[in-house]
Structures are given as C-alpha cells and as structure tokens.
Amino acid sequence: MSPKACVIGAGPNGLAAAIVLAQAGFHVDVLEAQPQPGGAARTMELTLPGFKHDFGSAVYPLGAGSPFFSSLPLSDHGLEWIHSPTALAHPLDDGTAVTLERSLDQTSHSLGIDGKTWEQLMRPFVTHWKEFAPQILGPVSFFPENPLLMARFGMLALQSAQSIASRFRDQRTRALFAGLAAHSFLSLDEPLSAAFGILMAVPAHAVGWPVPRGGAQSITNALCGVFASFSSKVSVSSPVQNLAAVEKYDLTICDLTPRQMLKVAGQRLSDTYKRQLANYRYGAAVFKVDYALNAPIPWKAVECSRAATVHLGGSFEQIAESEKAVRSGQHPDRPFVLLAQPSLFDSSRAPAGKHTAWAYCHVPNGSRVDMLQKVEDQIERFAPGFRDCILARRVFSPADLESMDANLVGGDIGGGLMDLRHFLFRPTRRHYATSAHDVYICSSSTPPGGGVHGMCGYHSAKMALKRLKRD
Ligand SMILES: Cc1cc2nc3c(=O)[nH]c(=O)nc-3n(C[C@H](O)[C@H](O)[C@H](O)COP(=O)(O)OP(=O)(O)OC[C@H]3O[C@@H](n4cnc5c(N)ncnc54)[C@H](O)[C@@H]3O)c2cc1C
C-alpha cells in the first residue's frame, strides 16, 4: 500500500507540495475550497464574455525562475511563457518612460549615467542566477552554499531602498528602483525594502518577466496536468473546516496561512505553537481593478506599449510617500499602481481588437476605502483618455479578494508581512513544520514567501518526507 497524504488548498504551493509527494510515491488527495483550482493563480471572465482576467497574479519573474517549476515538464502540459519586448515600463510626468529591459547590457545602456552602477549591483546575481535562485527561494541559511554571493546579497538586501537608490544620480533610475522595491509592501526607508528591488530586477535580466499564454490558469492547469500524471486528482468545492473531519493520512500539508491553520488544525496543535501562530503578522492589502477595454491603453510614452507590466507612481519620492502612507495605515492620495496589460502580447485574452488590463494599489490591511478614482487618476496621468477605453470593470476590495481565496487575509496578497522577523522565521522558527508531527504548512506564509514559484510547497513537502523517513 502506498502511503497517503492530503494537501489542503490547490494554490501553486499546494500543487507543488502535492507533486513532490506524488513523485515520492504517495497517494495524494488535494482538497480545494473553490470550484476552480489555482488560488491566486486563476483566470476568469471577470467582466464581459471573452475577456480573460487574472483574478490574482499576472506576471511571473519568479515562476519563470523557479527551480522547482523548471524541473517539471510544464510545457508538455500547455504552459508557454510570453515575453513582452520590454519587461517593465515606468512612465514619468515628462511623457517619457524609463524601462527595465530583459538584457542587462541594454538596461545599463539606457540608464545612462547610472548604467554602470546598475550593472555592478545586478551583474553578480544575474550571472549566477542558477545558484542564486535556489538560495533566495528557500529559508534563510546561515551556512549558504555560495557564501560570497549570499554575503554580497545580504549586505545589499538588509538596506533600505532609499539607501540603494541614493547610489543613482538620475531621478529616472531612482524612480525605477522605487517601483521595484515597492513590491515589498514596506516603507522604502525600511531595512529589507532594497531586497525586493534587487529580487525583482535580477530575474528580469536572468529569466524575464513573462506572462503565460492564456493567463495564470495555464500555470495551474500545467501543475494539475503534472499531478494528474501520477493518477492523483484535485477535488474542488471541498473546503476543509476542521482536520478532525478529514480521514486519516500519513501526512497532511496545508496551503493555508496561520489564521486559517488555527481554525482548521487548531485541535491538533500545541498551545505554545498556537500562540506563535496567533502572533503572526499580516501585511498591507491590495485594492484591485480588472478592465475590459475597447482599445489598447493610450500611453503618452510609447515605451509603455512594449511592456506587459507598467509601474505608475512617478518619482522615487512620490512612490516612497505612497508606500509610507500605507505602512502607517493611511490611504495615499496618489497611490503607487501596478498595471499589467497581457492582451497586448497574448491575443487569446480578449475578443479581436479588444484588451484587458489588471491594476492594483496598496492599501492598509482590511481597508474598506474605495480607491477606484485614485487608481484611475494615476492611469490617466500617464495615459490621458484611458477612461474612454473602458467597456467594463470589476473592482475587488480586500474583502472581495479574501472571499474568493481565504488565504488573502484582509487582502494581503503575500501571505503575511515580510519584515526582518518574518524574513528569518516564517511563520515561526519551525518554518514548514508544526507542533503536530504529521501536519505541515506550505503556503506563502512559509519561506520564501509570496509569489507564484511553488518553492514553499516544494520545501514543505521535502521537509515532511525527510522527517517521515527519519521517524
Ligand atoms: C491580486 C494579486 C496579484 C498578485 N500578483 C502576483 C504576480 O503578478 N506575480 C506573482 O508571482 N505573484 C503574485 N501574487 C501573489 C501570488 O499569487 C501568491 O503569492 C501565490 O498564489 C501564493 O500561493 P499559495 O499556494 O501559497 O496560496 P494561494 O494561491 O492563495 O492558494 C491557496 C488555496 O488554498 C485554498 N484554501 C484556503 N483555505 C482552504 C480550506 N479551508 N480548504 C480547502 N482549500 C482552502 C484557497 O481557495 C486557494 O485555492 C498576487 C496575488 C494577488 C492576490
């Protein structure tokens, strides 16, 4: 008889854990609450028929760069990455845009006076991406395999984005770095905010910032395809309220965040461990809008039409102000907006001649404030006439997001705050293990954190297998 495992939640991390267990010879049952697998990697007709929107994630530097995903035959199961000519565009008020190109040389060249500084910062990690990726996409190791490379990264990563940006002489480069670092949800003068700037830029040069043909669901479908090749299946519309109600398994791996762990697995956990989970801190949220458009977005800067991702926030100072406000529980007047426009590069996403856009800004966790006008004002600032292109829109408040994926607690899309404490210990010092020897966590509330890369699931399942063998 094969050993049996249960994975609760079919997000990218749950599916990754399920595949690792199936590869190890387990019979695996995946139980997913929603009617469609994928969690925050799902594509749906959220506005009008024929317009395919990504409910959660949309652009995948860490998906393309994931060591685990790269080990799977995902392309045999339909996954095709599409690279826009420019990875990222960041428009400015003078009607131009600074860009992050796939090529490091081209980016350095386009950054002019700051080109050399940019290159010196990124080159070591880009060149050694294959060794760098497994180390940054896992728990922090105090004895890393590449100590020099990781020491170099550590010294940069622990700084604030503001401190790294002060190395650049041109406002344009500073603005570009601010947009990258703002993915941290931290204030740009906080330690560690620089890490995100670097961790967003390096994969752009190493593997790109691609979108999957057909949208996020193609990643999920490919993972489900690999999983199905082990004669295992995902049961959808199967929410687990309590582990006690689930049949007995040799291992249970939960693609859940700490708050849900307390509800679902609380009876199986020690009081000390439950207290630690209860102390886990969630991060800021997002306010998201999906658009069906009758034309491409009319950007002032032509460079923006070459990029699947566009960062809208203006200068370093303006983005820093927006992120500082959110970090202190306020709603910024001019929020930093992240926008994706996949249909420009993937015609399967909208009816002929029509387009989709995906945009969000950061807001305090659990916010109920309607940010629609502010989001659209930011888009209009760099693309006058945008509102005239809108055929339909769908707005997601933090609560709306959570209602469609319980892991998005209070609208937090990263599975928890990524400050120094949660960078080192996520969600607790045990990382994937819990106080119950047969119950593990694998969501983005474990290392390395948010993003569609499956590495939380991979590491969690590997740890579970190692311990089971040892016992
Ligand atoms: C709006 C948004 C934009 C994002 N943009 C990007 C991006 O562009 N690129 C990127 O890489 N990442 C992005 N992310 C982050 C990324 O999507 C997540 O970090 C990633 O999906 C985390 O994977 P996960 O498996 O840990 O959790 P999830 O994807 O959240 O999956 C968890 C699954 O568990 C299920 N579940 C929860 N509770 C139960 C239960 N009790 N019983 C059964 N099932 C349960 C949920 O329904 C869900 O399917 C974005 C996320 C959001 C929401």
The ligand as an ORCA input file, in Angstrom:
! r2SCAN-3c Opt
* xyz 0 1
  C      -4.156     40.444     -6.767
  C      -2.887     39.609     -6.683
  C      -1.816     39.906     -7.514
  C      -0.652     39.134     -7.458
  N       0.340     39.353     -8.377
  C       1.361     38.461     -8.477
  C       2.178     38.442     -9.621
  O       1.972     39.193    -10.564
  N       3.195     37.537     -9.661
  C       3.403     36.623     -8.660
  O       4.333     35.800     -8.739
  N       2.585     36.597     -7.573
  C       1.575     37.469     -7.475
  N       0.673     37.389     -6.440
  C       0.974     36.509     -5.298
  C       0.735     35.038     -5.607
  O      -0.423     34.865     -6.363
  C       0.641     34.268     -4.305
  O       1.788     34.546     -3.515
  C       0.548     32.772     -4.564
  O      -0.624     32.456     -5.285
  C       0.583     32.024     -3.248
  O       0.324     30.673     -3.488
  P      -0.272     29.751     -2.337
  O      -0.425     28.406     -2.930
  O       0.549     29.922     -1.123
  O      -1.704     30.394     -1.979
  P      -2.974     30.691     -2.851
  O      -2.624     30.913     -4.263
  O      -3.689     31.784     -2.154
  O      -3.822     29.354     -2.768
  C      -4.398     28.912     -1.571
  C      -5.509     27.938     -1.922
  O      -5.991     27.318     -0.731
  C      -7.410     27.260     -0.812
  N      -7.946     27.146      0.553
  C      -7.877     28.084      1.526
  N      -8.491     27.637      2.641
  C      -8.935     26.381      2.349
  C      -9.633     25.392      3.102
  N     -10.009     25.603      4.383
  N      -9.943     24.219      2.493
  C      -9.573     23.967      1.216
  N      -8.912     24.889      0.478
  C      -8.587     26.071      1.034
  C      -7.780     28.560     -1.489
  O      -9.091     28.500     -2.029
  C      -6.694     28.640     -2.562
  O      -7.063     27.952     -3.732
  C      -0.532     38.096     -6.499
  C      -1.616     37.788     -5.670
  C      -2.800     38.521     -5.778
  C      -3.985     38.142     -4.939
*
